[in-house]
């Protein structure tokens, strides 16, 4: 969980950026140590995570829109 907090930290000072880079390096090393995974760079993993987060936000938005539409139909 600590690594996640470092990666998601919004601060952009030198120390925070260095901690983020170390955390991403650890993630990449851990990911690449799994024999069944295709090797990925830090940049590739960061891009994948960004896309996954964007998909999750879009899915939540669609769900909220559906809920609102359903509530309007009930009234």
Backbone bond lengths (Angstrom), bond angles and torsions (degrees), N, CA, C in turn:
res aa  C-N    CA-C-N  psi(-1)  N-CA   C-N-CA  omega(-1)  CA-C   N-CA-C  phi
1 X - - - 1.455 - - 1.526 110.70 -
2 X 1.304 117.74 -34.56 1.459 120.52 -179.70 1.529 110.64 -61.02
3 X 1.323 116.30 -40.59 1.467 120.64 179.50 1.526 110.22 -62.11
4 X 1.319 117.01 -41.96 1.464 121.21 178.64 1.527 110.29 -60.73
5 X 1.325 116.74 -43.18 1.464 120.16 179.02 1.520 111.46 -61.75
6 X 1.321 117.14 -38.80 1.467 120.44 178.54 1.518 110.60 -66.34
7 X 1.320 117.02 -42.89 1.463 121.16 -178.63 1.524 110.88 -66.51
8 X 1.320 117.57 -38.44 1.462 121.26 -177.06 1.520 113.19 -87.27
9 X 1.316 118.43 -2.93 1.453 122.96 179.78 1.528 109.87 -58.38
10 X 1.319 117.43 129.13 1.467 122.25 -177.24 1.521 112.76 -83.54
11 X 1.316 117.81 -11.28 1.460 120.70 -178.85 1.530 110.13 -68.81
12 X 1.324 115.64 149.79 1.463 119.18 -177.65 1.529 112.31 -128.38
13 X 1.326 116.16 25.31 1.463 118.71 175.73 1.527 109.00 -75.55
14 X 1.310 116.87 167.34 1.469 121.88 -174.22 1.522 112.36 -58.15
15 X 1.316 117.58 -41.81 1.463 120.66 -178.48 1.528 110.55 -66.36
16 X 1.323 117.21 -45.25 1.471 120.69 179.76 1.519 111.51 -63.25
17 X 1.326 116.97 -41.95 1.461 120.09 179.05 1.522 111.61 -64.63
18 X 1.316 116.48 -37.62 1.465 120.37 177.99 1.532 110.07 -66.44
19 X 1.336 117.19 -40.67 1.468 120.90 177.78 1.527 110.74 -64.40
20 X 1.339 116.42 -41.04 1.468 120.13 177.46 1.520 110.33 -60.50
21 X 1.325 116.33 -45.28 1.469 120.11 -178.84 1.522 110.70 -61.85
22 X 1.326 116.47 -43.80 1.480 119.77 177.93 1.523 110.84 -62.00
23 X 1.330 116.36 -42.43 1.469 120.15 -179.89 1.528 110.43 -62.69
24 X 1.344 117.40 -43.00 1.464 120.64 178.02 1.525 111.03 -65.57
25 X 1.320 117.11 -37.71 1.472 120.11 176.78 1.523 110.44 -61.23
26 X 1.336 116.49 -40.60 1.471 120.89 178.15 1.525 110.48 -64.67
27 X 1.326 116.70 -42.77 1.467 121.05 179.35 1.524 109.74 -60.66
28 X 1.332 116.19 -46.80 1.459 120.23 -179.42 1.524 111.41 -62.47
29 X 1.310 116.26 -42.64 1.464 119.58 179.87 1.528 110.57 -63.92
30 X 1.324 116.48 -44.98 1.466 120.72 179.28 1.533 110.59 -63.03
31 X 1.336 116.78 -43.91 1.462 121.58 179.08 1.524 110.40 -61.46
32 X 1.310 116.39 -46.99 1.466 121.00 -176.12 1.529 113.58 -73.34
33 X 1.324 117.59 -14.01 1.464 121.21 176.28 1.523 112.50 -79.20
34 X 1.329 117.36 -11.00 1.467 120.89 177.94 1.527 107.05 -81.47
35 X 1.335 117.59 118.35 1.467 120.77 -173.21 1.528 114.48 -58.92
36 X 1.325 117.88 -30.02 1.461 120.10 -176.20 1.527 113.42 -85.72
37 X 1.339 117.50 -7.22 1.462 120.40 179.80 1.524 111.07 -87.09
38 X 1.311 115.24 140.67 1.462 120.50 169.91 1.522 107.02 -70.48
39 X 1.307 117.14 137.05 1.468 120.94 -178.35 1.520 110.35 -62.68
40 X 1.318 115.93 136.00 1.459 123.13 -179.82 1.520 110.40 -130.12
41 X 1.326 115.54 149.19 1.458 120.72 175.09 1.529 108.68 -86.35
42 X 1.324 115.05 167.40 1.460 119.78 175.66 1.527 109.52 -57.95
43 X 1.318 117.27 -44.56 1.465 120.84 -179.07 1.530 111.70 -59.97
44 X 1.326 116.83 -40.55 1.464 119.98 179.27 1.524 111.06 -65.81
45 X 1.328 116.90 -41.87 1.464 120.29 179.39 1.526 110.94 -67.07
46 X 1.331 116.93 -38.18 1.464 120.57 178.20 1.528 110.20 -64.14
47 X 1.326 116.78 -42.39 1.466 120.91 179.13 1.527 110.22 -64.25
48 X 1.329 116.58 -45.03 1.465 121.04 179.30 1.521 110.46 -59.10
49 X 1.339 116.71 -43.61 1.459 120.38 -179.43 1.521 110.54 -64.65
50 X 1.322 116.75 -41.75 1.463 119.95 178.54 1.516 111.93 -60.94
51 X 1.324 116.30 -41.25 1.462 120.53 178.19 1.523 110.87 -67.20
52 X 1.322 117.36 -38.95 1.462 121.14 179.23 1.523 110.84 -64.94
53 X 1.316 116.76 -41.41 1.466 120.97 178.43 1.524 109.77 -64.72
54 X 1.319 117.56 -43.05 1.467 121.15 179.31 1.530 110.96 -61.90
55 X 1.324 117.10 -40.83 1.472 120.83 178.00 1.526 110.70 -64.46
56 X 1.325 116.65 -40.14 1.461 120.61 179.56 1.532 110.93 -64.96
57 X 1.324 116.89 -42.27 1.466 121.16 178.24 1.529 109.86 -63.05
58 X 1.318 117.39 -43.61 1.463 121.22 179.27 1.528 110.93 -63.03
59 X 1.319 117.01 -40.98 1.469 120.80 179.22 1.522 110.90 -64.52
60 X 1.321 116.32 -42.14 1.477 119.64 177.76 1.518 110.43 -63.35
61 X 1.311 116.63 -40.12 1.459 121.15 179.59 1.527 110.44 -62.36
62 X 1.337 116.66 -45.50 1.467 120.51 178.45 1.526 110.83 -61.45
63 X 1.326 117.04 -41.17 1.457 121.36 179.65 1.524 110.53 -63.41
64 X 1.325 116.53 -43.91 1.465 120.21 178.20 1.516 111.59 -62.95
65 X 1.333 117.07 -40.31 1.465 120.63 177.73 1.523 110.90 -62.69
66 X 1.332 116.88 -40.75 1.461 120.71 178.64 1.525 110.85 -64.79
67 X 1.331 116.31 -42.14 1.466 120.00 178.59 1.513 110.73 -61.51
68 X 1.330 116.67 -44.15 1.456 120.50 -179.46 1.514 110.85 -64.59
69 X 1.332 117.36 -40.60 1.455 121.56 178.44 1.530 110.38 -63.63
70 X 1.323 116.95 -42.01 1.459 121.29 178.62 1.533 111.13 -64.08
71 X 1.316 116.91 -40.52 1.460 121.07 179.31 1.523 110.36 -65.45
72 X 1.337 116.90 -39.71 1.467 120.47 178.66 1.517 110.62 -64.34
73 X 1.329 117.30 -36.61 1.467 121.03 179.57 1.524 110.54 -66.35
74 X 1.311 117.85 -31.55 1.458 121.65 -178.57 1.525 111.72 -74.42
75 X 1.309 116.74 -22.76 1.487 119.70 -176.71 1.481 112.29 -97.35
